[in-house]
């Protein structure tokens, strides 16, 4: 239950919803009531969870710049309902700004449902990986199944000695993303390597030591790592992880900058992402990196004009 409370706060607070009407953000997890548990029965994991959640949101209307606040109620997140069928109610404090309420009802509920899926996926993978470890025999069977041996026994493909070395492997995936920025490659490259610019788009203090082996820390420590390779205006390779990943587990992120005159195509390859964190990692790069960098570049170009 305590793990879940922390995880729910982590996946929900800070979510950004943007549209033509304006920009909203989940600012707080105001109320968390309920419980979650996991038990093992006949070799299978049985999950129980039941939550009543209330979130606070704040937003700014695009045209007028007016600021408004409201709530998101999730009265019954439980294993009895699919996430898509879970009730989500959006309300707003009195006054104007119904365009933001509509934005939260449409785009906002979709993004909140994605975050709830991230919580449930983590509950069934990340949480159990630290609490109920498979036996060596079970690991051996998984490895044997991966290797598809021709023999009938585990020993044909995996020796007991190798199991001690292998341990419990984390299933991972590779993420590929592309994004076009209205900026030359050297300018975009500097956004990823200059502390002041990183702090501007991330809206948080950052540690940026843009040299080989230099440290990287962003988003209040939620993302950390180090620079492994830097080729000015062309390529950056990072050891990169999110705070909620298994301890000491890093992905390898390669950022390739393809100069297209006034524009740059950024090609991202992220290898070694834990399967349970695939969606949240895509969300992080798309919303917290790419979309915020677009805004930063637009502001700097407007200022120059």
Secondary structure, 3 states (H helix, E strand, C coil): CHHHHHHHHHHHCCCEEECCCEEEEEEEEEEEEEEEEEEEECCEEEEEEEEEEEEEEEEEECCCCCEEEEEEEEEEEECCCCHHHCCCEEEECCCCCHHHHHHHHHHHHHHHHHHHHHHHHHHHCHHHHHHCCCCHHHHHHHHHHHHCCCCCCHHHCCCHHHHHHHCCCCCEEEEEEEEEECCCHHHHHHHHHCHHHHHHHHCCCCEECCCCCCEEEEHHHCEEEEEEEEECCCEEEEEEEECCCCCCCCEEEEEEEEEECCEEEEEEEEEEEEHHHHHHHHHHHHHHHHHHHHHHHHHHHHHHC
